Amino acid sequence: MISKDRRNIFLVLGISLVISFILFNYSWSHLNSFFFYEGGDALKNYYTYLYYAKWGGGIQFNGMNYPRGEHIMFTDAIIPVSLLVNSINNLFSTEVIPALAFLNLLLLLSPVVGSAGLFLLFRKYKVQSTFCIVFSILIAFFSPQNSRLWGHYSLTFMFIPFVLYWTLCYFESNKRRYIIYLLLTCFIMLFTHLYHFMMIYMFLFVYVFLGAFIIKKLNLVKSISLLLSITSLLIGFLFWMNITDGISDRPDKPWGFFFARADYYTVFLPMYNKYLLNLLHVDLSQISSFEGRAYIGISSTILLLVSFTLFRHRRFIPDLNLLFLSSVVILLFSTGLPFTLHWEQGLDIIPFLRQFRAPGRFVWIFYYVVFVWILIHFQKVE
């Protein structure tokens, strides 16, 4: 990375920090005495995280289901963070890291760090630095992941832009560090929240399948190596869960897959505009508009449509096309396709997918990629 880009990353981080201070000034000044939300999943997340950070250890969580306890993976205790805090505080036999303050700090820094990842992704395609700085910050702070500040805190962490960037770097260069970055990030994502990992796993699978076997633009050896490495992580995790989880009657078919999904109006229409939704006969009772919400804006939707019509004569960037096409496939899955096409029994073929009963969350991949696509098509590159 050239020195100018290094300076600009610090500029992005600095501006993002200032914005965060302005938006969450009370939170910043009360890190160790503040809850973003006091009920529902938010309170549960705070409780499981704080309990494990203070009194936890190992795979058994004793703060619920007395007297048997619960496997730590089913508590959403943000394991990498709570384990780190627990280990350091136990090592020094005192609270070196205030658990509540540390979690709140990480939550507030998520869009700040995410904006840096988006900047790297934009600069990968040589988008002008000014636009990189402005749009990376805007996209990060308007990200649907920020809505998780009121619950599901482990889903706020913006791993996706970095994974997208490192994936592009991995296939472009011969440096092994990028696959190490990917594997390390995926490992952390596995234990932060399994949804994080599955989003990236499915995206990488589609990206590699299309790029190496259909379009045939990706190096086959690299593609297979990446898929085998990520799949090995998943198999190892499932094996570990099988031998450590003592409960044998967990639900095989949890409810929610066909409700907690995305739809065209959760991505392309403003959900707050009830008049427009009524005009289009949108029935909000059919799905959970919260889980699948990743609104990209009316202007972005128009620019996206224009990019398909006015720029057909342009020489597209191959890996950008592949990136966008892969994100569209994930977008379609987030709406429940193909299972919503009167093929509900299709989930019985891959029962593991039923465990991800909120496929709408997978739309986050498309949210980040679509802005890369739009910005590159409407801005000259350097």
SETORMI-571879 format. One record per residue (C-alpha): residue in one letter; chain; x, y, z. Coordinates in steps of 0.2 Angstrom, whole numbers, plus 2048, in hexadecimal, padded with zeros to 3 digits. Example, Ala and Ser with C-alpha at 12.3 -4.5 7.8 and 13.67 -1.06 7.14 Angstrom:
2
  type  mol    u    v    w
     A    A  83E  7EA  827
     S    A  844  7FB  824
***
This chain:
382
  type  mol    u    v    w
     M    A  800  800  800
     I    A  807  811  7FB
     S    A  80A  81E  809
     K    A  7FC  829  803
     D    A  7EF  81B  806
     R    A  7F7  818  817
     R    A  7F4  82A  81B
     N    A  7E2  829  814
     I    A  7DE  81A  81F
     F    A  7E3  824  82E
     L    A  7D8  832  828
     V    A  7C9  826  826
     L    A  7CC  820  837
     G    A  7CD  831  83E
     I    A  7BE  838  836
     S    A  7B4  828  83B
     L    A  7B9  82A  84D
     V    A  7B3  83C  84D
     I    A  7A3  837  845
     S    A  7A1  829  852
     F    A  7A5  835  860
     I    A  797  841  85A
     L    A  78A  833  857
     F    A  78E  82A  867
     N    A  795  837  873
     Y    A  78C  831  882
     S    A  791  81F  87F
     W    A  7A3  824  87D
     S    A  7A3  82D  88E
     H    A  79A  81F  897
     L    A  7A3  80F  890
     N    A  7A2  806  8A0
     S    A  791  80B  8A5
     F    A  787  80A  896
     F    A  77B  7FE  88C
     F    A  777  801  87A
     Y    A  766  7F9  87E
     E    A  75F  7F2  88E
     G    A  753  7E4  888
     G    A  751  7D5  87D
     D    A  760  7CE  874
     A    A  76A  7DD  879
     L    A  769  7D9  88B
     K    A  76C  7C7  888
     N    A  77C  7CB  87F
     Y    A  783  7D6  88C
     Y    A  77F  7C9  899
     T    A  787  7BA  891
     Y    A  796  7C4  88C
     L    A  799  7CC  89D
     Y    A  795  7BC  8A6
     Y    A  7A2  7B2  89C
     A    A  7AF  7C1  89C
     K    A  7AE  7C1  8AF
     W    A  7AA  7AF  8B5
     G    A  7AC  7A4  8A5
     G    A  7B8  798  89F
     G    A  7B8  789  893
     I    A  7AA  784  888
     Q    A  79D  783  896
     F    A  792  792  89A
     N    A  78B  791  8AB
     G    A  781  7A1  8AB
     M    A  771  799  8A4
     N    A  768  789  8A3
     Y    A  76C  785  8B5
     P    A  772  779  8BB
     R    A  778  771  8AA
     G    A  77E  781  8A2
     E    A  780  784  88F
     H    A  78D  782  882
     I    A  796  793  880
     M    A  793  793  86D
     F    A  780  794  870
     T    A  781  7A3  87B
     D    A  787  7B1  86F
     A    A  793  7B6  87C
     I    A  79F  7BE  86F
     I    A  7AC  7B1  873
     P    A  7BC  7B8  86C
     V    A  7B9  7C8  876
     S    A  7B2  7C1  886
     L    A  7C0  7B4  886
     L    A  7CD  7C1  884
     V    A  7C7  7CC  892
     N    A  7C5  7BC  89D
     S    A  7D6  7B6  89A
     I    A  7DF  7C6  89C
     N    A  7D6  7CB  8AC
     N    A  7D9  7B9  8B3
     L    A  7EB  7BB  8AF
     F    A  7ED  7CA  8B9
     S    A  7E0  7C6  8C6
     T    A  7D8  7D6  8C4
     E    A  7CD  7DF  8B8
     V    A  7DA  7E6  8AC
     I    A  7CD  7E7  89E
     P    A  7BC  7EE  8A3
     A    A  7B1  7E1  89A
     L    A  7A2  7ED  897
     A    A  7AD  7FB  891
     F    A  7B7  7F0  886
     L    A  7A8  7E9  87D
     N    A  7A0  7FA  87B
     L    A  7B0  801  874
     L    A  7B1  7F3  867
     L    A  79F  7F6  862
     L    A  7A2  809  85F
     L    A  7B2  805  856
     S    A  7AA  7F9  84A
     P    A  7A4  806  83C
     V    A  7B5  80F  83F
     V    A  7BF  800  83B
     G    A  7B2  7FA  82E
     S    A  7B5  80B  824
     A    A  7C7  807  823
     G    A  7C3  7F6  81B
     L    A  7B8  7FE  80F
     F    A  7C5  80B  80A
     L    A  7D2  7FC  807
     L    A  7C4  7F4  7FC
     F    A  7C1  804  7F2
     R    A  7D4  808  7F0
     K    A  7D6  7F6  7E9
     Y    A  7CD  7FB  7DA
     K    A  7D6  80C  7DA
     V    A  7C7  817  7DD
     Q    A  7CC  829  7E0
     S    A  7D2  82C  7F2
     T    A  7C5  839  7F6
     F    A  7B6  82E  7F1
     C    A  7BE  820  7FB
     I    A  7BF  82A  80B
     V    A  7AE  831  80A
     F    A  7A4  822  804
     S    A  7AD  815  80F
     I    A  7A8  81F  81E
     L    A  796  822  818
     I    A  794  80F  814
     A    A  79B  809  825
     F    A  790  815  82F
     F    A  780  811  825
     S    A  784  7FE  826
     P    A  776  7F3  82B
     Q    A  782  7EB  837
     N    A  780  7FB  842
     S    A  76E  7F7  846
     R    A  775  7E8  850
     L    A  77B  7F5  85D
     W    A  76A  7F2  865
     G    A  76C  7DF  866
     H    A  777  7D1  85E
     Y    A  787  7DA  862
     S    A  792  7CD  85B
     L    A  78A  7D1  84A
     T    A  790  7E3  84A
     F    A  7A2  7DF  846
     M    A  7A6  7E4  834
     F    A  7B1  7D5  82E
     I    A  7A9  7D5  81D
     P    A  7B3  7E4  814
     F    A  7C4  7DD  81A
     V    A  7BF  7CB  814
     L    A  7BA  7D2  803
     Y    A  7CA  7DC  802
     W    A  7D5  7CD  807
     T    A  7CC  7C1  7FB
     L    A  7D0  7CD  7EC
     C    A  7E2  7CF  7F2
     Y    A  7E4  7BC  7F4
     F    A  7DF  7B8  7E2
     E    A  7E9  7C6  7DB
     S    A  7FA  7C4  7E4
     N    A  805  7B5  7E9
     K    A  807  7BB  7FB
     R    A  801  7AE  807
     R    A  7FD  7BA  815
     Y    A  7EC  7BD  80D
     I    A  7E6  7AC  80F
     I    A  7ED  7AC  821
     Y    A  7E3  7BD  824
     L    A  7D3  7B4  81D
     L    A  7D5  7A4  827
     L    A  7D9  7AE  837
     T    A  7CA  7B9  834
     C    A  7BE  7AB  830
     F    A  7C4  7A2  840
     I    A  7C0  7B1  84B
     M    A  7AF  7B3  842
     L    A  7AB  7A1  846
     F    A  7AC  7A4  858
     T    A  7A5  7B6  858
     H    A  795  7B1  84F
     L    A  792  7A3  843
     Y    A  788  7AE  837
     H    A  798  7B8  834
     F    A  7A1  7A8  82E
     M    A  793  7A1  824
     M    A  790  7B1  81A
     I    A  7A3  7B1  815
     Y    A  7A3  79F  812
     M    A  794  79F  806
     F    A  79B  7AF  7FE
     L    A  7AC  7A7  7FB
     F    A  7A5  797  7F5
     V    A  79A  7A0  7E8
     Y    A  7A9  7AB  7E4
     V    A  7B5  79D  7E1
     F    A  7A8  792  7D8
     L    A  7A3  79F  7CC
     G    A  7B5  7A6  7CA
     A    A  7BE  796  7C8
     F    A  7B2  78A  7C0
     I    A  7A5  794  7B7
     I    A  7AD  7A4  7B1
     K    A  7BF  79C  7B3
     K    A  7C7  7AD  7B8
     L    A  7CF  7A7  7C9
     N    A  7DE  79C  7CC
     L    A  7D7  78B  7CE
     V    A  7E5  785  7DB
     K    A  7E2  795  7E5
     S    A  7CF  793  7E5
     I    A  7D0  781  7EA
     S    A  7DD  785  7F8
     L    A  7D2  793  7FF
     L    A  7C2  788  7FF
     L    A  7CA  779  807
     S    A  7D2  784  814
     I    A  7C1  78D  819
     T    A  7B8  77D  818
     S    A  7C4  774  823
     L    A  7C1  782  830
     L    A  7AE  77F  82F
     I    A  7B0  76C  830
     G    A  7BC  76E  83F
     F    A  7B0  779  848
     L    A  7A1  76D  845
     F    A  7AC  75F  84B
     W    A  7B0  769  85B
     M    A  79E  76D  85E
     N    A  799  75B  85C
     I    A  7A5  754  869
     T    A  7A2  763  875
     D    A  790  766  875
     G    A  787  75A  880
     I    A  775  75E  87B
     S    A  76E  752  86E
     D    A  75D  759  86B
     R    A  75F  76A  865
     P    A  752  770  858
     D    A  757  76A  846
     K    A  74A  775  83E
     P    A  74A  786  847
     W    A  73C  792  842
     G    A  740  7A2  838
     F    A  749  79E  828
     F    A  73B  7A4  81D
     F    A  737  7B3  828
     A    A  747  7BB  82D
     R    A  74D  7BD  81B
     A    A  750  7CC  80F
     D    A  745  7D2  801
     Y    A  747  7DF  7F3
     Y    A  73F  7EC  7FE
     T    A  74A  7E9  80D
     V    A  759  7ED  801
     F    A  753  7F9  7F4
     L    A  744  802  7FC
     P    A  744  80E  80C
     M    A  73B  804  819
     Y    A  735  814  822
     N    A  72B  81A  813
     K    A  71A  812  816
     Y    A  712  81B  808
     L    A  71E  813  7FB
     L    A  71D  802  803
     N    A  70A  802  803
     L    A  70A  808  7F1
     L    A  714  7F9  7EC
     H    A  709  7EE  7F7
     V    A  718  7E9  802
     D    A  712  7DD  810
     L    A  71E  7E0  81E
     S    A  716  7D2  828
     Q    A  71D  7C4  81D
     I    A  72F  7C6  822
     S    A  73A  7CE  82F
     S    A  73F  7DE  827
     F    A  74C  7E1  835
     E    A  756  7D1  831
     G    A  757  7D4  81E
     R    A  759  7E7  81F
     A    A  768  7EE  815
     Y    A  761  7FD  80D
     I    A  76D  804  800
     G    A  763  814  7FC
     I    A  758  81A  7EE
     S    A  767  823  7E5
     S    A  772  814  7E6
     T    A  764  809  7DF
     I    A  762  815  7D0
     L    A  775  815  7CD
     L    A  775  802  7CE
     L    A  768  801  7C1
     V    A  771  80E  7B6
     S    A  781  805  7B7
     F    A  779  7F6  7AF
     T    A  773  800  7A0
     L    A  77F  80E  79D
     F    A  78F  806  7A0
     R    A  78D  7F6  796
     H    A  79A  7FC  78A
     R    A  7A7  7FE  797
     R    A  7B5  7F1  79A
     F    A  7B0  7EA  7AA
     I    A  7BC  7E5  7B7
     P    A  7BB  7D2  7B8
     D    A  7BE  7CF  7CA
     L    A  7B1  7DD  7CE
     N    A  7A4  7D4  7C3
     L    A  7A8  7C4  7CD
     L    A  7A7  7CD  7DD
     F    A  796  7D5  7D9
     L    A  78F  7C5  7D1
     S    A  793  7BB  7E1
     S    A  78B  7C8  7EC
     V    A  77B  7C7  7E2
     V    A  77B  7B4  7E4
     I    A  77C  7B7  7F7
     L    A  76F  7C5  7F6
     L    A  763  7B8  7EE
     F    A  767  7AC  7FC
     S    A  763  7B9  809
     T    A  751  7BA  802
     G    A  74F  7A7  804
     L    A  752  7A2  7F2
     P    A  751  795  7EC
     F    A  747  78E  7FB
     T    A  739  79B  7FA
     L    A  734  795  7E8
     H    A  729  787  7F0
     W    A  738  77D  7F4
     E    A  739  77D  807
     Q    A  73D  76B  807
     G    A  74E  770  7FF
     L    A  754  775  810
     D    A  753  763  815
     I    A  761  75F  808
     I    A  76C  76B  812
     P    A  765  76B  823
     F    A  774  775  82A
     L    A  76D  784  821
     R    A  75D  784  82C
     Q    A  768  788  83B
     F    A  76A  799  833
     R    A  759  79F  835
     A    A  75C  7B1  831
     P    A  762  7B0  81F
     G    A  75E  7C3  81D
     R    A  76F  7C7  825
     F    A  778  7C0  817
     V    A  773  7CF  80D
     W    A  781  7D9  815
     I    A  78D  7D2  808
     F    A  783  7DA  7FA
     Y    A  782  7EA  804
     Y    A  795  7ED  804
     V    A  798  7E6  7F3
     V    A  78B  7F0  7EA
     F    A  793  800  7EF
     V    A  7A3  7FB  7E8
     W    A  79B  7F7  7D8
     I    A  792  808  7D7
     L    A  7A0  812  7DC
     I    A  7AC  80A  7D0
     H    A  7A0  80C  7C1
     F    A  79D  81F  7C5
     Q    A  7AE  825  7CA
     K    A  7BE  825  7C0
     V    A  7CC  81B  7C7
     E    A  7DD  822  7CB
***
